[in-house]
């Protein structure tokens, strides 16, 4: 095979590897990080660093500065999509398996479709869509009742679902408000604003590292979240969106939970029962059905 033909194929494979595997591994990395670093602090550090790097990189590539109106809109999205979503996820992963958290995060297309159809009337309701959303909610109901910790596990599960609803709301709003044309600058600014807000909330909540020395594995996990999860993963995501249909890129939404579940059992020692697997299958089937009719916005 000529080298000129092989190169793009390798780049494409590496980009899909990033959004499939690197993003799938972030859930276990979050669980490891929050075992030793307070959740709001860990999430704030991740997105402050990643957002600052992306903003500098976008400006270096001559992306125009956001206007005052664009900064206002970026602040709204940063609060919804990073403060609300990731404060819930990082906090919840102190209490539930990372694989379960990944499946709950995969419900994003379900919430997005629900908002588009029922709240904002941006999409027409159809019987297949109703069936897909109903299938997803049945999986959510089964999953949130399948933990060995009983009712106490319901709170972190609901926290993640609430966070995903906030991301879905931000995703839907982003289509009708003015934002910078540069995807990198937009995402970097939202991450930076969300990171600053997370660090402020961490300070107000009085979060402190419990021990004087953070274990190396926690530092490594946080570094992974910044570099692989946010910088490499997002860069690959944007690169793919510019070259292949969004429906193909959105397949990460049902690959990430599979990677996270397998990694949690294999390396994290997490115990996943048959009800969790059954609920995951229902949710992922719903996500597949919804994504086949519309591209994922995340």
N, C-alpha and C positions, 0 to 999 in steps of 0.2 A: 504493500500500500504506500503511495507517495506520502512524503512527510507533510506536505501541505494539507492533505486530507486527514491525516492522523491527528495533527495538532488540535484543530477545533473539536474533534470528537473527544479527545482527552480532556480538554477544558470543560466541555459540556458534562462529561462524567464526573469530573471533580466538583463542579458546581452543584450537581444533583446530590453528590455525596455529602456536600456541606449542609444542604437544607434537609436531607434525609437523616444522616447519621450524626453530624455535629449538633444539629438542633435537637435530635432525639436524646443525645447524651446530656443535654443541659439540665434535665430534671433530676438526674442522680447527682450532678454537680451541685445543684441548689441544695439538695438534702444534705450533702456533705458539708457545704459551706455554713448552713444555718445551725449545724450541730455545735459550732464554736463561735460564730459571728452572729450578732443580733440580726433578725431578718430585714428590718428597714435599713439598717446600716449596710448590710451586704448588698441589697438591691440598689441602694443609692450609690455606693461605690461603683458597682457594675455599670450603671447607666450614665453616671457623671463622666467617667473616664471614656467610655465608648462614644457618648454623645459629643464630647469635646474633640476627640480624634476625628470623628466623621465631619464635624463642622469645619475644622481646620483643613481637612482634606478637600472638602467641597469648595471652600473659599479659595484654596490654592489652585483648584481647577476652574477658577473664574466664575463660580456661581454668584449671581447677584445677591446683595444683602437683602434680607426680608424687610418689607415695609412695616410700619407700625401696626397696620391692620393684620398683616400676616403674622406678626409676633403675637398679637392677641389671640388669633386662631390657633397658633402653635401651642400657646400656653394652655388653652382649653383642652386640646388633644393630648398634650403632655400629662396633664392632671388625670384625664380619663384613662388613657391607654397605658401609662407607665406607673403613676402613683397608685391609682386605685387597683389596677390589674395585678401589678407585681408585688405590692405590699401584701395583698391577699394570698398570692401564690407562695411567696417566700415564708410567710407566717404559717400557712397551712402545711407546708412540707416538713415542719417540725413535728407534725402530728399524724400524718397519713403517708403511706408508701408513695415513692416518686412515680411509680407506674400508674397508680390510681390518679394522681395529680395530672399526669400527662393525658389520660383519657378524658378527664374533666375539661382540660384546656381544649381538647379536640372538639368540644361541643360548640366552639365559636361559630362555625357556619350555621348551626341550628339557631342560635340567638340572632345572628345577622339576618337570616332569612325571615325569622319571626318579626323582627323590627321592620324590615322592608315591606312585609305583607300587611301586618296588623296595625303597626303604629304610624309609619310614614306613608303607607299606600304607594310605595314606589314600584312594587311588583304585584302582578295579578295572582290571586289565590287560585290554586288548581288542586284537583284531587290527588295527583301524585305528590305534590308538595305537602299537602296536609298529611298524607300517609308517611312521608319521610320525616316530617317534624314530629308526628305522633310516635313513630318508631324511636326517634332519638330521645324523647321525653320518657318513654317506657324504659329505655336503657339507663337514663339518669336516675330514675326512681329505683331501679334494681341495684345500681352501683352504690348509691348513697345509703342503702340499707344492708349492704353486704359486708361491712367491716366487722372485724372481730371485736372492735372496741365499742360496739353498740351505738347508743344514741349520741355519745360524746363525739364520735367521728362525723356526725352530721354537720356540726358547726364549721369545721374547716372545709368540708366539701361544698357547703353552701357559700362559703367565703370565696372559693375559687370560681364557682358559677356566677356569683355576683360580679367578680372581677372581669370575667369573660363578657358579661352583659355590658359592662362599662367599655371594654375594648370594641365590642360590636357597635355600641352607640357612637363611639368616636369614629369608627370606620365608616358608618353610614353618614355622619355629619361631614366627614372630610370630603365627600363628593360634591357638596353644595356650598362650601366656604372657600375663600381665597387662600391659597397656600403657595409657597415658592415652587417654581417649576422644577428645580433640582430635587430628585427623590432623596439623594444623599443628604442634602442640606435640610430638607424637611424632616427626615427621620432623625438625623443628628440633633437638630434643635429640639425635637420632641423628647428624645432621650435625655438631653442635657437638662431641659426644664424639669422633666420627671425625676431625674437623678437629684437635682438640687432640692426639689420638694420632698423626696424620700429622706434625704439627709436632714432636712429641717424637722420633719416629723420624727425622725430617729432621735434628734436632740431633744425635742419637746417631750417625747415619751420616756426620756431618761435611759435610753439603751446604753449599756456598757458591756464590753467584753468581760466575761466572768473570770477568766484567768489572765495573768499577766502576759502569757506567751500564747499566740495562736499557732496551733499545730500546722506543720507543713502541708498536710493534705487539704486543710481548709483554705490556705493561701493558694495552693495549686488549683483547687476547685473554683475559687473566685477569679483567678487569672484565666482559667478556661472559659468562664462565662463571659468575661470581657473580650478576650481575643477570638476564641472559636465561636462562641454563641452569638455575640453581638457584631463584631467587626467582620470576621470571615463569613459567617452565615448570612448576614445582611448583604454584604457585597455580592455574594453569590446569588442571592435572591434577586437583587436589582439587575445584575448581569443577565440572569435567565429571563426576567420579564421583558428585557429589550430584544430577546432573540427567539423565544418560543412562546406559544400561546399560554395565557394565564391559567387555563384549565390544567395544563400539564404541570406548571409550577405549583399549583394548589394541591397537588397530590401529596405534598409533604404533610398535610393535615391529617392524613390517615396512615402515613408511614411512621411519623414521629412517635405516636403512642405505642406502636408495636416494638420499636427500638427501645423505648423507655421501659416498657414492661419486661422485655427480655433482659435488659441490662440490670434492672432493679433486682430481678430474681438471681441472675448469674453473679453479679459483683456486689450488689447491695444486700444480699441475704433476705430480701423481702418475700413474705409468704402471700401468695395470691391464690385465692380459692376459686372454685368453679363458677360461683355466682359472679365474681368479678370478671372472669373471662367471658361469661355469657353476656353480661351487661356491656362489656367493651365491644363485643361483636355487634350488638344492637346499635350502639352509638356510632361505630365506624360504618356500619351499613347505611345508617341515616346520613352521615357526612358524605359518603360516596354518592348517594342519590342526589343530595342537594348540590354538591360540587359539579356534578355532571350537567346541571342546568344553569349554573352561574359560577364565575371564578371566585375563589376565596380572596378576600380583601386584605388579609393579614400578611 
